Amino acid sequence: MPFIGCSSLGCVLRIRFPLSEMNESAPHIEPHPAISEDPRWELVERIVASPSFVKSPRLCSILLFVCELSLSGRNDEINELNIGATVFGRAQNYDPSVDGIVRSHASRLRQRLEQYFNEEGAHETTRLSIPKGGYVPVFQQKTPSWSAEEMEPAAFFATADHAASIRESPVSSSERLNRRALWILSVALVLACACIVYLLAATRLHPGNPQNQAARHPFWKSFFSVDHPTLVVCSDTGLTILENLTGSEVSLAAYLDGDYRTHVATTVGATPQTAQILADHRYTSIVDTEIVSRLYRIAGVSANGIQVRYSRDVRPNDLKSGSVILLGTQEGTPWIELFEDKMNFLVRHNHQWGSFSVLNRAPRDKELARYDSIRSDPAHKIYGIVALRPNLGGSGQILILEGTSMAGTESAADFVFDDTRFLPFLDKIRRSNGSLPYFELLLQSNNMNGNASHSEVVGYRTSSD
């Protein structure tokens, strides 16, 4: 009889298919004695013998494999490579980014489990699920108040079973950390969306907003116009996290090509599934959404005066006409790369040391050639850059608000929104004919529990210099 086994399990797992019924019956498994009497394993056996599964041996094989590992306390061995090698006979070092057979079958398995618990398994007191983003099974004690709709969000976490006879499936610390990180990102995205929706509604419902504020301001009056909406680009925070995990930056060319999302590089401290979620989904910074909120209050005239777009949805032509505001660093907003050749202050990330620096191409007076922002610094120094540049077509302006961290970007925004500081700076650099030159401004502040303290001007440059 054909045999599927796993060397790491010794003779624990043995899956056999009758030759004459290879595609028509579920596999047979001889579990480790330690779990054979576990009620959760009995549930797995009922599932694979059910009408929903009995004619899908591949799905049964995956379910038996991951459940046997999990109930044996080996969650850290449950991953796409092991499933591909053990269940589908792939080489141990095969490339799952090219061969997605495990992901496609896992998707079918999740649907089939849902079908089982909605139909023949509706009476089960324990529910089994495999949350998206991984392959670790989760057993949950079902309570009478649960509905099918309530089960899915709860399945995102590996919760403890309530029955005394059912012990919790061990979950590795890395899995728990990855799930918590994804949950935090998801909550941040929901809050960001809610904030933007609120702003749009408030703008329409309260026409008494100061509509002439932007028109009177010496700087913002050139940015906001109903006839020519200002494009605000929010950073790709998922890209930033992915770059930190892989230790390499994604260039603008690679960002446009999208190859970095289909061929995710080897990561440190995260599972391949977590890295793929970061590459595929859309996350942005809560600081960026707060900046958008403040811009709406300045624009005042109409919500139509601003267009908010995610960095991944921008194209080069969008930067050739009109006014654009780019938020974040080049790492999360690769479009900044197009303007760095004419800039004096550049933000750089040293992945090896986990630090950010601002490079000063042409130091003056007491300025330094480099300003470092490192985690071990007791002062928690951070840096922000405000840069006004012409757009790619020369017919409009690009405002860049970036920093060595989210708090650094916040410090840059705080400066341009504070007229008691921003207006004197504009008066200082204003030309004799009253016009404003293009400029760059480097700010230093401190990170206070994720927020920027009051900043100081380290240096600035203008196009007249």
Secondary structure, 3 states (H helix, E strand, C coil): CCEECCHHHCCCCCEECCHHHCCCCCCEECCCHHHHCCHHHHHHHHHHCCCCCCCCHHHHHHHHHHHHHHHCCCHHHCCHHHHHHHHCCCCCCCCCCCCCHHHHHHHHHHHHHHHHHHCCCCCCCEEEECCCCCCCCEEEECCCCCCHHHHHHHCCCCCCCCCCCCCCCCCCHHHHHHHHHHHHHHHHHHHHHHHHHHHHHHHHHCCCCCCCHHHHCCCHHHCCCCCCCEEEEECCHHHHHHHHHHCCCCCHHHHHHCHHHHCCCCCCCCCHHHHHHHHHCCCCCHHHHHHHHHHHHHHCCCHHHEEEEEHHHCCHHHHCCCCEEEECCCCCCHHHHHHHHHCCEEEEEECCCCEEEEEECCCCCCCCCEEEECCCCCCCEEEEEEEEEECCCCCCEEEEEEECCHHHHHHHHHHHHCHHHHHHHHHHHCCCCCCCCCEEEEEEEEEECCEECCCEEEEEEECCC
